[in-house]
Amino acid sequence: MSEVVAPVQSIRSAKRVRGGVGEPDLARAELAAEDFLEALGMSLESEHLRATPGRMARAWAEMLTPRPFDLTTFPNDEGYDEMVVVRDVPVRSICEHHLLPFTGRACVGYLPGDRIVGLSKLARIVEHFACRPQTQERLTKQVADWLQDNLAPRAVGVVISAEHSCMTLRGAHATGSSTVTSTLLGSLREDPRSRQEFLSLAGVGA
């Protein structure tokens, strides 16, 4: 589905999507990174590690600072009443329990009501909520709830499959394991046939 620009006029959401966090203090973060590495017994005298605290600070600031965006929607003039699904949306987030990354793919879908949403915004919403310490369960629900509240569709479905490095690099060392979470709202939760259709499109066995 392509976005029709004319004669349809896009609207801005009532509230611009922002990170909800303060501006990063890179100088303070660099000092903290230096203390952290030294506390783990690493010498920063090496030419290879000397600039690492600064690089760490900038990298973490980038990973934890979501980009603001506007939700662009359009009137559903054609009365489209079938599912709109975007698959294989990259997910990159940080486990809030160990501050180790988890990565995977998201499938985001909805049944339009009076308005449809620009397709790229479905990926941007996933990115927005992923740019913070998270649990996968909360991330899945936040994306679905936000779409339900701001788009008012007849149904919303979000499925995320991800690999958690806190499971693969430490602890259980469960290399190759993946975690799947889902949130279904509206008719996708209430109607078994709609739910099965969405889960099939998402690549999840119903």
C-alpha positions in Angstrom: 0.0 0.0 0.0 1.5 3.4 -1.0 0.8 6.7 0.7 -1.5 8.9 -1.3 -0.3 12.5 -0.9 -2.8 14.5 -3.1 -5.5 15.4 -2.6 -5.3 13.9 0.9 -3.9 16.2 3.5 -1.8 14.6 6.2 -2.4 15.7 9.8 0.0 16.0 12.7 -0.7 13.9 15.8 -1.9 15.9 18.8 1.3 15.1 20.7 4.6 14.8 18.9 6.4 11.6 19.8 9.5 12.4 21.8 12.0 10.4 23.8 10.7 11.3 27.2 14.2 11.4 28.6 16.6 14.2 29.4 19.6 15.2 27.3 22.6 12.9 27.8 25.6 14.4 29.7 28.4 12.9 27.6 31.2 14.3 29.7 29.7 12.7 32.9 29.0 9.5 31.0 32.6 9.3 29.8 33.9 9.7 33.4 31.5 7.0 34.6 32.6 4.7 31.8 36.3 5.2 32.7 35.5 4.3 36.4 33.5 1.3 35.3 36.3 -0.1 33.1 38.9 0.5 35.7 36.7 -1.1 38.4 36.6 -4.3 36.3 40.4 -4.4 36.3 41.1 -2.9 32.9 44.0 -0.5 32.3 43.2 2.5 30.1 46.9 3.1 29.4 46.7 1.0 26.3 46.5 3.0 23.1 43.5 0.8 22.1 41.5 1.5 25.3 42.5 5.1 26.0 39.6 6.6 24.0 37.2 3.8 24.8 35.3 5.6 27.6 34.4 8.4 25.2 33.4 6.0 22.6 31.3 4.1 25.1 29.5 7.3 26.2 28.6 8.3 22.6 27.5 4.8 21.7 25.2 4.4 24.7 23.8 7.9 24.2 23.0 7.0 20.6 21.3 3.7 21.6 19.2 5.2 24.3 18.1 8.4 22.6 15.0 7.9 20.3 14.5 10.2 17.4 11.3 12.4 17.6 8.8 12.0 14.8 5.2 13.0 13.9 2.5 10.4 13.3 1.3 11.0 9.8 -2.2 9.7 9.1 -4.6 9.9 6.1 -8.4 9.6 5.7 -9.4 6.1 4.8 -11.3 7.4 1.8 -11.5 4.0 0.1 -12.9 2.3 3.1 -10.1 -0.2 3.2 -11.1 -2.9 5.8 -8.4 -5.6 5.5 -5.3 -6.0 7.6 -2.3 -3.8 7.0 0.9 -5.6 8.2 4.6 -4.5 8.2 6.9 -7.4 8.8 10.6 -7.8 9.6 10.9 -4.4 11.4 14.4 -4.4 13.0 14.3 -4.4 16.8 17.4 -3.2 18.8 17.0 -2.6 22.5 18.7 -3.0 25.8 17.6 -5.5 28.5 16.9 -3.4 31.6 18.0 -6.2 34.0 21.6 -6.6 32.7 21.9 -3.7 30.2 22.9 -6.1 27.5 21.3 -5.8 24.0 18.5 -7.9 22.6 17.9 -7.8 18.8 15.3 -9.3 16.5 12.3 -8.5 14.3 8.8 -7.1 14.8 5.6 -7.6 12.9 3.1 -4.7 13.4 -0.4 -4.8 11.9 -3.7 -3.1 12.3 -7.3 -3.1 10.9 -8.0 0.5 9.7 -10.9 2.5 11.1 -11.5 6.0 9.8 -7.8 6.7 9.1 -4.7 4.9 7.9 -1.1 5.6 8.9 2.0 6.2 6.9 3.7 2.8 6.7 7.2 4.0 7.8 5.7 5.3 11.0 5.0 1.7 12.1 8.7 1.0 12.1 9.4 4.4 13.7 7.1 3.6 16.6 9.0 0.3 17.3 12.3 2.2 17.2 10.9 4.9 19.6 10.0 2.5 22.3 13.0 0.3 21.8 15.5 3.1 22.5 15.5 2.7 26.3 16.2 0.0 28.8 13.3 -2.5 28.2 11.7 -5.8 28.7 10.5 -7.4 25.5 7.0 -7.9 27.0 6.7 -4.2 27.8 8.0 -3.1 24.4 5.5 -5.3 22.6 2.6 -3.9 24.6 3.7 -0.2 24.4 3.8 -0.3 20.6 0.3 -1.9 20.4 -1.2 0.4 23.1 0.3 3.5 21.4 -1.2 2.6 18.0 -4.6 1.9 19.6 -4.6 5.2 21.5 -3.4 7.4 18.6 -4.9 5.8 15.5 -8.1 4.3 16.9 -8.1 1.3 14.5 -10.5 -1.6 14.8 -7.6 -3.9 15.8 -3.9 -3.9 16.5 -1.4 -6.8 16.5 2.3 -6.7 17.4 4.6 -9.7 17.5 8.3 -9.5 18.4 10.9 -12.3 18.1 14.3 -11.5 19.6 17.5 -13.0 20.8 18.7 -11.8 24.2 22.4 -11.6 24.8 21.8 -11.8 28.6 20.7 -15.4 27.8 23.2 -16.3 25.1 26.4 -14.6 26.4 26.0 -15.3 30.1 23.8 -17.2 32.6 22.1 -20.0 30.7 24.4 -19.6 27.6 21.4 -20.6 25.5 22.9 -19.9 22.2 20.4 -19.7 19.3 17.4 -19.3 21.6 14.7 -16.7 20.8 11.9 -15.1 22.7 8.5 -14.4 21.1 6.0 -12.0 22.6 2.7 -10.7 21.2 -0.1 -8.2 22.0 -3.4 -8.4 20.2 -6.1 -5.8 20.7 -9.6 -5.3 19.3 -11.0 -7.9 16.9 -7.6 -9.6 16.7 -8.1 -10.6 20.3 -11.8 -11.3 20.1 -12.2 -13.0 16.7 -10.3 -16.3 16.3 -10.2 -16.1 12.5 -8.8 -12.6 12.5 -6.2 -13.6 15.1 -5.2 -16.7 13.1 -4.9 -14.6 9.9 -2.6 -12.1 11.6 -0.4 -14.7 13.3 -0.1 -16.5 10.0 1.0 -13.2 8.3 3.4 -12.6 11.2 4.9 -16.1 10.7 3.7 -17.4 14.1 1.8 -20.6 14.4 -1.7 -19.9 15.6 
